[in-house]
Amino acid sequence: MNQPLDASPPRPSADGTAPPAPRCAAAAAKDPTPCEGPREAATLVDRTGREVAGCVQHCARLLPGLEGARVHPFVPASLALEIYSRARELPPFAWEIGR
């Protein structure tokens, strides 16, 4: 999505392993957890109206650190409940304390 349409696919590294899969936009650079499910499963909206789409895992991990943020109202209720349930158990920026 953020790549031009004529971009070539990623090539294997020199040791023959495949490059890591791109992560969703909600994944923090220092968050080591992998995406879970579709990369645009849900959208978070912060208090200024900025939006970021991401997988359920990273939306849940990002939500506690965004003051006044919420799950976009058009996200299916089951996904929104899953994100809120997971986020409720996490401190802001959980990856910084090893969670």
C-alpha positions in Angstrom: 0.0 0.0 0.0 2.8 2.4 0.8 4.8 1.0 -2.0 4.6 2.2 -5.6 2.7 -0.2 -7.9 5.9 -0.8 -9.9 8.0 -1.8 -6.9 9.7 -5.1 -7.2 9.0 -7.8 -4.6 11.5 -8.2 -1.7 14.4 -10.5 -2.5 15.8 -13.1 -0.2 18.8 -12.0 1.9 22.4 -13.1 1.2 22.0 -16.1 3.5 18.9 -17.3 1.5 16.3 -16.6 4.2 13.2 -14.6 3.2 13.0 -11.0 4.5 10.6 -10.4 7.4 7.0 -9.7 6.3 6.0 -6.0 6.4 4.2 -5.1 9.6 1.0 -3.1 9.9 1.1 0.7 10.4 0.0 0.4 14.0 3.1 -1.6 14.9 5.7 0.5 16.9 9.2 0.2 15.5 10.4 -1.2 18.9 7.5 -3.5 19.5 8.9 -7.0 18.7 5.5 -8.8 18.5 4.4 -10.0 15.1 1.1 -8.9 13.4 -1.9 -11.0 14.1 -4.5 -11.4 11.3 -5.1 -8.9 8.5 -2.8 -5.8 8.6 -5.8 -3.5 8.3 -8.3 -5.3 10.5 -9.2 -2.2 12.5 -8.6 1.6 12.7 -7.7 3.7 15.7 -8.6 7.3 15.9 -6.8 9.6 18.3 -8.3 12.7 20.0 -7.1 15.0 17.1 -8.8 12.8 14.5 -5.7 11.1 13.1 -6.3 7.5 12.1 -4.0 4.5 11.9 -5.0 1.1 10.5 -3.5 -2.0 11.9 -3.9 -5.6 13.0 -5.8 -6.5 16.1 -2.6 -7.2 18.1 -0.9 -3.9 17.4 -4.1 -1.8 17.7 -4.5 -3.3 21.2 -0.9 -2.6 22.1 -1.0 1.0 20.7 -4.4 2.0 22.2 -3.3 2.4 25.9 -0.5 4.8 24.9 -2.8 7.1 22.9 -4.6 9.6 25.1 -8.2 9.9 24.1 -8.0 7.3 21.4 -10.7 4.9 20.4 -11.5 2.2 17.8 -13.1 3.6 14.7 -16.9 3.2 14.8 -17.1 1.2 11.6 -14.8 -1.6 12.9 -16.9 -4.7 13.4 -18.0 -5.0 17.1 -16.3 -8.3 17.6 -12.9 -6.9 16.6 -13.4 -3.7 18.6 -14.3 -5.7 21.7 -11.2 -7.9 21.2 -9.0 -4.8 20.9 -10.5 -3.1 24.0 -10.2 -6.3 26.0 -6.6 -6.8 25.1 -5.7 -3.1 25.6 -7.3 -3.1 29.0 -4.7 -5.6 30.2 -1.7 -3.6 29.0 0.2 -0.6 30.2 1.0 2.2 27.8 4.0 1.3 25.6 4.1 -2.3 26.9 7.0 -3.3 24.6 9.3 -0.9 26.6 8.9 -3.0 29.7 9.0 -6.4 28.0 5.3 -7.2 27.8 
